[in-house]
Amino acid sequence: MTEMAVIPRDEIAGALAPAGVRAGADSGDPLVGLRQVAPAAGGNVGISECQPGGWPVIDRPDAEVAFILSGRADIRDDETGVTHLVTAGDLVVLPPGWSGRWDVRETVRKVYVIY
């Protein structure tokens, strides 16, 4: 099927299904909410929210593009040693093979595409 998907603003801001604690978390209690959308688009497209906490990412197997809707997080890039503060309106692109660390300071909500 090649039908397009339009997700209304109210649904983007709405409640998300609980998805447990973020895998690999080593600080805080980063509970995750999730809503996958547009299954016909291929890849993994959705909206997620994560409460404060932190976790390492080692040799990411896929790419992620994320648009930050709200919240604040520090993302450290292991290759450069640079830590980026990301907030509402920022676009994050994590390539395959990326290693680093997420530390969510204020609950982050994002629209993401993983491929």
C-alpha positions, -999 to +999 in steps of 0.1 A: +000+000+000+013+035-008-011+055+013+004+086+029+001+093+066-009+125+083-006+127+121-026+156+135-009+179+160-032+168+188-021+132+183+016+141+183+010+159+216-013+132+230-007+103+254+017+076+244+017+039+253+040+030+282+070+010+270+089+005+302+124+017+313+148+026+285+170-004+277+206+000+289+198+028+313+225+033+340+212+064+357+178+078+367+145+060+358+140+068+322+105+056+316+095+056+279+062+062+261+059+053+225+036+055+195+046+040+162+030+056+131+030+051+093+038+014+092+036+014+054+065+039+052+091+013+059+116+016+087+104+026+121+086+060+124+070+073+156+067+096+185+085+088+218+089+104+251+116+096+277+118+108+313+151+118+329+179+093+330+209+083+310+223+055+289+253+047+266+249+039+229+277+017+215+281+011+178+245+020+168+232-006+143+210+017+123+204+054+116+180+077+135+167+111+126+149+128+155+131+161+158+129+173+194+095+185+203+101+193+240+125+187+268+163+189+273+190+163+269+228+162+266+241+139+239+278+132+239+295+120+208+323+096+217+342+102+184+346+140+190+341+141+228+316+170+222+284+171+243+255+188+226+225+202+245+194+194+225+161+212+231+127+218+214+132+225+177+165+207+173+171+180+147+194+151+157+209+127+131+227+096+145+244+075+118+249+037+119+280+029+139+276+060+162+286+057+198+279+081+226+256+089+255+222+103+261+215+121+294+179+133+295+176+163+319+139+172+313+115+147+297+121+146+260+094+141+234+106+135+198+094+125+164+118+099+151+126+078+120+149+048+123+161+031+092 
